[in-house]
């Protein structure tokens, strides 16, 4: 599987996305600290999710003593954006321009109405 497909597969799971959000906000957490944030998920399941994220290179893991410390590795996400998502930017820009024109037209119509 390609690196991009690995990352997309990893991002498909809501728990893994939540782990990435957590690491984005907290920088570095131990596996136990991450597991504690997901009380409805077993520690073994969290470990499995962390393994998938590691294999997709979305997180880095460092062993310190008896604990594993995890941190976000944003490089694969930047690669996905640069190599694929950015190609959709013209569509977003076009949609935003249409929305802007519609809002401006609606405001203009309201200004021309009696009492507007």
C-alpha positions in Angstrom: 0.0 0.0 0.0 1.3 3.5 -0.8 2.2 6.0 1.9 -0.8 8.1 0.9 -3.2 5.2 1.0 -1.9 4.2 4.4 -2.5 7.7 5.7 -6.0 7.9 4.2 -6.9 4.5 5.7 -5.6 5.7 9.0 -7.6 8.9 8.8 -10.8 7.0 7.9 -11.3 6.0 11.5 -12.9 8.6 13.9 -11.0 7.3 16.9 -7.7 7.7 15.1 -8.7 11.2 14.0 -9.6 12.1 17.6 -6.1 10.8 18.7 -4.5 13.0 16.1 -6.6 16.0 17.3 -5.5 15.3 20.8 -1.8 15.1 19.9 -2.2 18.3 17.8 -3.4 20.1 21.0 -1.2 18.4 23.6 2.1 17.9 21.7 3.3 14.7 23.5 1.3 12.2 25.5 2.0 8.7 26.8 0.0 5.8 25.6 -1.7 5.7 29.0 -2.6 9.4 28.8 -4.1 8.9 25.4 -6.1 5.8 26.5 -7.4 7.7 29.5 -9.1 10.2 27.1 -11.1 7.4 25.6 -12.9 5.7 28.5 -15.2 3.8 26.3 -12.3 2.2 24.3 -10.2 -0.5 25.8 -6.5 0.2 26.3 -5.7 -2.6 23.9 -7.9 -1.0 21.2 -6.2 2.4 21.7 -2.8 0.6 21.3 -4.0 -0.9 18.1 -5.1 2.5 16.8 -1.7 4.0 17.8 0.0 1.2 15.9 -2.0 2.0 12.7 -1.1 5.7 13.1 2.6 4.8 13.6 2.6 2.6 10.5 1.0 5.4 8.5 3.8 7.7 9.8 1.1 10.1 11.3 2.6 9.8 14.8 6.0 9.3 16.2 6.6 7.0 19.2 9.5 7.3 21.6 10.2 4.9 24.4 11.2 6.6 27.7 11.8 4.1 30.4 8.7 1.9 30.6 6.4 4.3 28.8 5.9 5.2 25.1 5.5 8.8 24.3 3.5 9.8 21.2 3.6 13.0 19.2 2.0 14.1 15.9 4.0 14.0 12.8 2.3 16.5 10.4 4.5 15.7 7.4 2.3 13.1 5.9 -0.7 15.4 6.2 1.2 18.2 4.5 2.2 15.8 1.7 -1.5 14.8 1.3 -2.4 18.5 1.1 0.4 19.4 -1.2 0.1 16.4 -3.5 -3.6 16.0 -3.7 -6.0 18.2 -1.7 -4.5 21.5 -3.0 -5.6 20.5 -6.5 -9.2 21.0 -5.3 -8.5 24.6 -4.2 -9.8 26.2 -7.4 -13.2 24.5 -6.8 -13.3 25.9 -3.2 -12.4 29.4 -4.5 -15.1 29.2 -7.1 -17.7 28.1 -4.6 -16.7 30.9 -2.2 -16.9 33.5 -5.0 -20.5 32.2 -5.9 -21.5 32.5 -2.2 -20.1 36.0 -2.0 -22.0 37.1 -5.1 -25.2 35.6 -3.8 -24.8 37.3 -0.4 -24.1 40.6 -2.0 -27.1 40.3 -4.3 -29.3 39.4 -1.4 -28.0 42.5 0.5 -28.6 44.7 -2.5 -32.2 43.5 -2.8 -32.9 44.1 0.9 -31.5 47.6 0.6 -33.9 48.3 -2.3 -36.9 47.0 -0.5 -39.2 49.5 1.3 -38.0 49.8 4.9 -34.6 48.2 4.0 
